[in-house]
Amino acid sequence: IATSLIRAYGRANDVQSAMEAFERISPTPDVVAFNALLDAYCRCDELALALILFQKHASYKQWNNLQGEAATTSTLRGNVAGDETTGQRMVPIIIKPDVVTYTSLITALLQLKSRAATKRANALYDEMKKKWWISPDTILVDTILTAMISGGPNGLEDDDVKFILTVLRDGARLEWQVGQYENRKRAVRGILMSCSSKIWKKDEFAFDLVGEKEPEDPLFAKKGWNKIDSGFQLWGGGNVQQTEEGDGDSSSSVDSFLASKGWNDIDSGFRLL
């Protein structure tokens, strides 16, 4: 119920009430409630406060320090300043984040479309994998790739390209519907070939990606639709042959000459798609 209240307050742009509902959860809020709170702050354009909450309640350093003390669940409490009214020491809530936690923050950061925000999103993604050992899901991969390549190749720097390639490489280990991952590879390939940064040439995965041939559509291959004769002719009427010696006009001999050279058999390169 408390988590539903937090979400409702977030949709109503009431982050103060959302925070109060979060703090009233007993004995301790879980990661689902925490994710709802972060989402509420991000919805209300309070990203800075969301990041502060993240550092306060999902600090890997604090979690790691408490692991040796009483880490038996995904929610821990650690000691901080004393409570003046009770004389007891207050304990903050330390929550182990999940992929949804990072998706909320990274999505909000990338929506800012600034260099600093993109750098912070990259750092969070790196922290998620290397410190918490959390793997991305298809939603996070799609979120990052869409945000990073939606503006086209202009303005992409070396760090941006590395970020894109890291995420795409991680996506290869996920389960996608048929053709979905290929579509994402195709989109990234187009960006790499057009952007000013050539850092991808030093990356084996990226180099192979750019060198890949587009897979032929099975239906088009079956129907032979990419082999349609364009009817292209340099001039004349095609393979008109003289039926009798001296019969026919000059175009006939010209066509015969073209036919002997195969010059009217040029592939037009026409493709339906």
C-alpha positions in Angstrom: 0.0 0.0 0.0 2.8 2.4 0.9 4.5 1.8 -2.4 1.2 2.6 -4.3 0.9 5.8 -2.2 4.4 6.8 -3.2 3.6 6.3 -6.9 0.4 8.2 -6.5 2.1 11.2 -4.9 4.7 11.1 -7.6 2.0 11.3 -10.3 0.5 14.2 -8.4 3.9 16.0 -8.3 3.9 15.9 -4.5 7.4 14.6 -3.6 7.2 15.7 0.0 4.2 13.4 0.7 6.0 10.7 -1.3 9.0 11.0 1.0 6.9 10.9 4.1 5.1 7.8 2.9 8.5 6.2 2.2 9.8 7.0 5.7 6.7 5.6 7.4 7.2 2.1 5.9 7.9 -0.3 8.8 10.1 -2.0 9.6 12.2 -0.9 6.6 11.3 0.0 3.0 12.5 -2.4 0.3 14.0 -1.7 -3.1 10.5 -1.6 -4.8 9.4 1.3 -2.5 12.8 3.0 -3.0 12.5 2.8 -6.8 9.0 4.3 -6.6 10.4 7.2 -4.6 13.2 7.8 -7.1 10.7 7.7 -9.9 8.5 10.2 -8.1 11.4 12.6 -7.8 12.5 12.2 -11.4 8.9 12.7 -12.6 8.8 16.0 -10.7 12.1 17.2 -12.2 13.9 16.8 -8.9 16.8 14.8 -10.3 19.3 16.5 -8.1 17.4 15.4 -5.0 16.9 11.9 -6.5 20.7 11.5 -6.8 21.2 12.7 -3.3 18.7 10.1 -2.1 20.5 7.5 -4.1 23.8 8.3 -2.5 22.2 8.3 1.0 20.2 5.1 0.7 22.0 3.0 -2.0 25.7 3.8 -1.3 27.9 0.9 -2.2 30.5 2.0 0.2 28.1 2.0 3.2 26.6 -1.3 2.0 30.0 -2.9 1.7 31.0 -1.6 5.2 27.8 -3.1 6.8 28.1 -6.4 5.0 30.5 -7.6 7.6 28.2 -6.6 10.5 24.7 -7.7 9.9 24.1 -8.1 6.1 21.5 -10.7 6.1 18.8 -9.0 3.9 18.8 -6.6 1.0 17.9 -3.8 3.4 20.4 -2.7 6.1 20.6 0.0 8.8 23.8 1.6 9.7 24.7 4.0 12.5 24.8 7.8 12.1 24.2 10.8 14.3 22.2 10.5 17.6 18.6 11.3 18.2 18.3 14.2 20.6 14.8 13.2 21.8 15.5 9.5 22.6 19.2 9.6 23.2 19.5 6.6 20.8 21.6 6.6 17.7 19.7 7.0 14.4 20.3 4.5 11.7 19.9 5.3 7.9 18.2 2.9 5.5 20.7 1.2 3.2 19.1 -0.5 0.3 20.7 -2.7 -2.3 19.6 -1.2 -5.7 18.5 -3.2 -8.8 18.5 -2.6 -12.5 15.2 -0.6 -12.1 16.9 1.8 -9.7 19.7 2.6 -12.2 17.2 2.7 -15.1 15.3 5.5 -13.4 18.3 7.6 -12.8 20.1 7.0 -16.1 16.9 7.8 -18.0 16.5 11.1 -16.2 20.1 12.0 -16.8 20.1 11.3 -20.5 17.0 13.3 -21.0 19.0 16.4 -20.0 21.1 16.0 -23.2 24.1 17.7 -21.6 27.7 16.6 -21.6 27.9 16.5 -17.8 24.7 14.5 -17.5 25.8 11.9 -20.1 29.1 11.5 -18.2 27.2 10.9 -15.0 24.9 8.4 -16.7 28.0 6.5 -18.0 29.5 6.5 -14.5 26.3 5.1 -13.0 26.1 2.4 -15.7 29.7 1.4 -14.9 29.1 1.4 -11.2 26.0 -0.8 -11.6 28.0 -3.5 -13.5 31.4 -3.4 -11.8 30.4 -2.7 -8.1 27.0 -4.2 -7.7 27.4 -6.8 -10.5 24.0 -5.9 -11.8 23.4 -6.8 -15.5 21.3 -4.4 -17.7 18.0 -5.5 -19.1 16.6 -4.8 -22.6 14.7 -1.8 -21.3 17.9 -0.1 -20.0 19.8 -1.0 -23.1 17.1 0.4 -25.3 16.8 3.5 -23.2 20.5 4.3 -23.5 20.9 3.5 -27.2 17.9 5.5 -28.1 19.0 8.5 -26.1 22.6 8.4 -27.4 21.9 8.0 -31.1 18.6 9.8 -31.5 20.4 13.0 -32.3 22.5 11.5 -35.1 26.2 11.3 -35.3 27.0 15.0 -34.9 28.5 15.9 -31.6 29.4 12.3 -30.5 32.7 12.2 -28.8 35.0 9.3 -28.1 33.5 8.7 -24.7 30.0 8.7 -26.2 31.0 6.1 -28.8 32.6 3.9 -26.2 29.5 4.1 -24.0 27.3 3.2 -27.0 29.5 0.2 -27.9 29.6 -1.0 -24.3 25.9 -1.0 -24.0 25.4 -2.7 -27.4 27.9 -5.3 -26.5 26.1 -6.0 -23.2 22.8 -6.3 -25.1 24.2 -9.2 -27.1 23.9 -11.3 -24.0 20.2 -10.6 -23.4 17.2 -12.3 -24.8 15.5 -10.3 -27.6 12.6 -11.0 -29.9 13.6 -12.1 -33.4 15.3 -9.3 -35.3 15.3 -6.8 -32.4 19.0 -6.9 -31.6 19.8 -6.8 -35.3 17.8 -3.6 -35.7 19.8 -2.0 -32.8 23.1 -3.2 -34.4 22.0 -1.7 -37.7 21.2 1.7 -36.0 24.5 1.8 -34.2 26.4 0.8 -37.4 24.9 3.7 -39.2 26.0 6.1 -36.5 29.6 4.8 -36.3 30.1 5.1 -40.1 28.9 8.8 -40.0 30.3 10.2 -36.8 33.6 12.2 -36.7 35.0 10.0 -33.9 36.9 7.1 -35.2 37.7 5.5 -31.9 35.6 2.6 -32.9 38.3 1.5 -35.3 40.4 0.4 -32.3 37.5 -1.7 -30.9 37.4 -5.2 -32.3 33.6 -5.6 -31.7 32.9 -2.2 -33.4 35.2 -3.0 -36.3 33.5 -6.3 -36.9 30.1 -4.6 -36.5 30.8 -2.0 -39.2 32.2 -4.7 -41.5 29.1 -6.9 -41.3 26.9 -7.3 -44.3 23.2 -6.6 -44.0 21.3 -10.0 -43.8 19.1 -10.6 -46.7 15.4 -10.6 -46.0 14.2 -14.2 -46.2 11.0 -13.3 -48.0 12.8 -11.1 -50.6 15.3 -13.9 -51.1 12.5 -16.5 -51.6 10.6 -14.2 -54.0 13.6 -12.9 -55.8 12.3 -9.4 -55.4 15.8 -7.9 -55.2 16.7 -9.3 -58.6 14.2 -7.5 -60.7 15.4 -6.5 -64.2 15.4 -2.7 -64.4 15.2 -2.8 -68.2 18.2 -0.4 -68.4 19.6 0.2 -71.9 22.4 2.5 -72.9 20.6 3.2 -76.2 18.6 1.4 -78.9 16.0 -1.2 -78.5 17.9 -4.0 -76.9 18.8 -7.4 -78.4 17.4 -6.7 -81.9 19.3 -8.8 -84.4 19.4 -8.5 -88.2 17.3 -11.2 -89.7 18.6 -10.7 -93.2 21.8 -9.4 -94.6 21.6 -5.7 -95.0 18.2 -5.6 -93.4 17.5 -3.3 -90.5 18.7 0.1 -89.5 21.8 1.4 -87.7 20.3 0.8 -84.3 20.3 -2.9 -84.9 24.0 -3.1 -85.4 24.5 -0.9 -82.4 22.4 -3.2 -80.3 24.3 -6.2 -81.5 27.5 -4.5 -80.5 26.2 -3.7 -77.0 25.0 -7.3 -76.7 28.4 -8.7 -77.6 30.0 -6.5 -74.8 27.2 -7.1 -72.3 26.9 -3.4 -71.7 23.2 -3.5 -71.5 23.3 -6.1 -68.7 24.5 -3.6 -66.1 22.9 -4.2 -62.7 21.0 -1.1 -61.8 21.3 -1.8 -58.0 17.6 -1.2 -57.7 16.2 -2.5 -54.4 12.6 -2.3 -53.1 14.0 -1.8 -49.6 
